[in-house]
Amino acid sequence: MCANSENNPVLSKVEFLTAHDLLKVLNGAYMAQRFFGKSNSWFSQKLNNNVKNGKPADFTPEEMKTLRDALYTLSYELQDFADELK
């Protein structure tokens, strides 16, 4: 982060998110439907490693790549939106 961010009231609040923070920041139902074609409960179970049928629900390697690509897509769209604000 650049040195000027220390004096910026918004950028000075930058934190590093964890997987547990993701559903606080983004709409899980939207992400589940848009990028996976699945339900919010499916996405939440995978994200939180809930136990299902006796074993933790986890993203497959392909689903993890989809999640990574989804986050990059959303970050690009948010950056573009922020750049257009005057």
C-alpha positions in Angstrom: 0.0 0.0 0.0 1.3 3.4 -0.8 2.5 5.9 1.8 -0.4 8.4 1.0 -2.9 5.8 2.2 -2.0 6.6 5.8 -3.6 10.0 5.5 -6.6 8.8 3.6 -9.6 8.0 5.9 -10.8 5.2 3.7 -7.5 3.6 2.6 -6.1 3.7 6.1 -8.7 1.1 7.0 -7.5 -1.5 4.5 -7.3 -4.9 6.0 -6.4 -8.3 4.6 -9.5 -10.5 4.2 -9.7 -14.1 5.1 -12.1 -16.7 3.7 -14.3 -16.2 6.8 -14.7 -12.5 5.9 -15.8 -13.2 2.3 -19.5 -13.6 3.1 -19.4 -10.4 5.2 -18.1 -8.4 2.3 -19.7 -10.1 -0.8 -23.2 -11.5 -1.4 -22.6 -15.3 -1.3 -25.9 -16.0 -3.0 -24.9 -13.8 -5.9 -21.5 -15.4 -6.2 -22.9 -18.9 -6.0 -25.5 -18.3 -8.7 -23.4 -16.2 -11.1 -20.2 -18.1 -11.0 -21.1 -21.7 -10.0 -24.8 -22.0 -10.9 -25.4 -23.3 -7.3 -27.3 -22.3 -4.2 -26.1 -20.0 -1.5 -26.2 -22.9 1.0 -23.9 -25.0 -1.3 -21.4 -22.0 -1.5 -21.6 -21.3 2.2 -21.0 -25.0 3.1 -17.9 -25.2 0.9 -16.6 -21.9 2.0 -16.9 -22.8 5.7 -15.9 -26.4 5.3 -19.1 -27.6 7.0 -19.3 -31.3 7.6 -21.6 -32.9 5.2 -22.2 -36.7 4.9 -19.5 -37.2 7.6 -16.7 -35.2 5.8 -15.9 -31.6 5.4 -17.3 -29.9 2.3 -14.4 -28.5 0.4 -14.0 -26.9 -3.0 -12.5 -29.1 -5.7 -9.4 -27.8 -7.4 -11.6 -26.8 -10.4 -14.1 -25.0 -8.1 -11.2 -23.3 -6.3 -10.0 -22.0 -9.7 -13.5 -20.8 -10.4 -13.6 -19.0 -7.1 -10.2 -17.4 -7.7 -11.3 -16.2 -11.1 -14.6 -15.0 -9.7 -12.8 -12.8 -7.1 -10.5 -11.4 -9.8 -13.6 -10.6 -12.0 -15.4 -8.9 -9.1 -12.3 -7.0 -8.1 -11.9 -5.7 -11.7 -15.6 -4.8 -11.9 -15.4 -3.0 -8.5 -12.3 -1.1 -9.5 -13.9 -0.1 -12.8 -17.0 1.1 -11.0 -14.8 3.0 -8.4 -12.8 4.7 -11.2 -16.0 6.0 -12.7 -17.1 7.7 -9.5 -16.5 11.4 -9.4 
